[in-house]
């Protein structure tokens, strides 16, 4: 073989390749820099081409993605017979859950675990995330805060009596204790949650990761649990949450992410999903949303592809209301009446009320206006005070939102902070 040092161009390519390889392997898979305060996205979406004779599960296993997640991200691809050469989206971008960034956070409907290790001196803060399997319907972990109470390598599985009885009924009897080895469903590592019987553990069935198949424990890919086990100290807090719908910022762009809710939530698809997504968006920050943004958020809630989707929104800076005159036209109230439903320091709160009102006649609009201090939520215009009062009574009878009429002359000098919601 030729010595690359004798050929500068070859040597440069070799050394550059080694350098890039070192960079690529510096952080384990699923490890990302911690976003700054007010930022919520990690990772980037990627795509790969389907190879011959492989399923989406094969692709998921190879790229550290869960079973249900890769199927949801590729609704138009046959999970068992993807066409050779077809592009497969890898759901490798995530909105961090709305939870403290410390210890372990397990988001059950997302079937994903987030770990926020304490950075060492001089080390950049990072977040580690991996797909998991969770309990089948009715066998979920209890929500709330616990901790890592015990760590074991090569664990034996002490089979609970209820599971032994279940397997016996199915003609698949189990011993009282399954020793370490290839037949042990706990894999090679296990971490106990508090003093309970629930574990975070490996598996001897990696194709089950990303599904609701366990008796309540958290399963992980063998390589993922090995990495996590080495980093997580005993006593680490573990927070179990239920957030199928998430929202978060990257720079000045707002994203939403939707997963299939747990069946136990019994959300009505026609209203429950959208309502929960609206709550996630509003909880994120003080924002201004237009009709298109809400429509895109609602579509994401219905499709539940588990991929962060950018919606058309602009972060509402604190100075927005003071500078809004340069951005939006002035309100032209004239000899009209308006119904005021509230005045808000946070635009997100006004948007929340607006979403509860429902559809209005075509000649009546919902608007946010400001005099530079607060955002006022108005409905109008009306030709007469009685018309404004009648609309207010209709709204109050269908919701718990009350309003009062304002003559247009009192709104001179006000400007839109959102032309139409």
Secondary structure, DSSP 4 states (H G I P E B T S, - for coil): ---GGGSHHHHHHHHHHHHHHHHHHSS-TTEEEPPPTT--EEE--EEEEPPTT--HHHHHHHTT--HHHHHHHTTTS-SSSPPTT-EEEE--EEEPPSS-SSEEEEETTTTEEEEEPPPPTTPPPEEEEEE-BEEPTT-PPPSEEEEEEEEEES--EE--HHHHHHHHHTT----SEEPSSTT-TTTTEEEEETTSS-EEE--S-GGGTTSEEESSPEE--HHHHHHHHHHPPTT-EEEEE--SEEEEEETTEEEEEE-PPPGGG---TTTHHHHHHHHHHHHH-SEEE-HHHHHHHHHHHHH---S-EEESEEE--TTHHHHGGGTSPBP---S-EEEEEEEESSHHHHHHHHHHH----TT-EEEEEESSS-EEEEEEEESSHHHHHHHHHHHHHHSS---EEEEGGGGTT-EEEES--
